[in-house]
Amino acid sequence: MTPGSQIGVVGAGYVGLVTALGLAEAGFDIVVSEADGRRLDGLRRQEIPFFEPGLFDLLTKHATQRRIRFTASNADAAQASPMVFIAVPTPANENGDADLSIVERVVDEVAPTMAPGSVLVIKSTVPPGTGDRLQARIAVIAPDVEVVSNPEFLRQGRAVADTLQPDRVVIGGVSEAAIDRVASLYSGASTRIVRTDRTTAELTKHAANAYLAVRLSFVNATANLAEAVDADIDEVLEGLGLDPRIGRGFLSPGPGFGGSCLPKDSRALLAAAADAGFDFGVLRAAIAANDAQAPRMVDKIERAAGTLDGARVAMWGVAFKAGTDDTRESPALRVARILADRGASVVACDPMVTDFPTFITVVDDPLDAVDGADVLVVATEWPAFLDVELKEVAARMARPRIVDMRNLLDADEAARAGFDYVGVGRRPAGPAFT
Ligand code: UGA
């Protein structure tokens, strides 16, 4: 593929929109189809549907230069494009399996409109074996279109940078020619390209997220154990992370992993493994450990509050991690839900989130959140919370107690400000503990 060629992208969600703009930045002409009318209208007015650093500028640039256009019709995006990316959702079925009905419907719709020799690239995260099944599915309706797997590894909050400078690109296909065509999209980026078959590419994506899930559940379990044996998790992780085979990244303990990918993809891989006759016990244990982490945080909050019934809990942050306005499977909301069910009132603020569930009272300012509160819960590691004067926080609260689910604050500084402070795997600090 040479710059200036047209590429179709079906789906303007996180993956689709960022991929489309990354391809526009690489010089391709992009047609994106989007089924949600409101989202489509917004994109046509150059409004981004979610917060992501750098995304607005890219959209403005490429929409103004007419390098990208948006349409309601999948066929319109696909027809004149020698390459079409599928980036539609793969939600979970009740048993955790990935629901592929949207991917299948879209493939059925676009494949027959594509010219012989075109390439249909699956960006959505799908279970191993899906690409082969899709290829068989279009055998009659589009025999000369090749399905290629090119999974996405971007992180929310860094999606644009991850797309423009990927650490690796994985391309799975049958013919060298189709793999070469997808590889040519990345010729401007200095990155390693792994060329393989479709099922291996799909498993690579799932294995990456499953490994991260197992790693985090291991870290959280170690933090929980540190509490039981009176050790300090920060120092444990420093020592652990200095082993170059382990590394220091992705080792922060917390209330459990959330977001739209790690929890869902872990469950989907577990289900896909079971379908294939393999019991992925390590992954099952990681999921169970993650499910237990939010209730464990609630126990800490209950101990800090005395009782949850009637307690007023201030919550700093509700996004599933810092750097995003996304609350899908957010551990903060998991904790807030249990607190509300147990009779506590939760007053929360978040620098980016605009959509809050009704069981939370929303305020704009972290200081307003703590007014009269029995406990402050730090639920998302937003750096802005570090700028709030802790002495003033203590003065405004009914009782100066902090449960820091992200180990964001300095425990000693909190103790000096008069707080009883509890983190995750850290030794408690403050007047009650000294
Ligand atoms: C994740 C993967 O990191 C990406 O590589 C992948 O492409 C993406 O899923 C996807 O499949 O689309 P993302 O969901 O943006 O990316 O979020 P992460 O940064 O992985 O965080 C997931 C959860 O783990 C969050 O709740 C976060 O707070 C938690 N986390 C992360 C920790 O508790 N500790 C850490 O050290 C890191």
Boltz pocket constraint, residues with backbone or C-beta under 6 A from the ligand:
constraints:
  - pocket:
      binder: B
      contacts: [[A, 125], [A, 152], [A, 153], [A, 154], [A, 155], [A, 156], [A, 157], [A, 209], [A, 212], [A, 216], [A, 249], [A, 250], [A, 251], [A, 252], [A, 253], [A, 254], [A, 255], [A, 256], [A, 257], [A, 258], [A, 259], [A, 260], [A, 261], [A, 262], [A, 265], [A, 320], [A, 321], [A, 322], [A, 329], [A, 331]]
      max_distance: 6.0
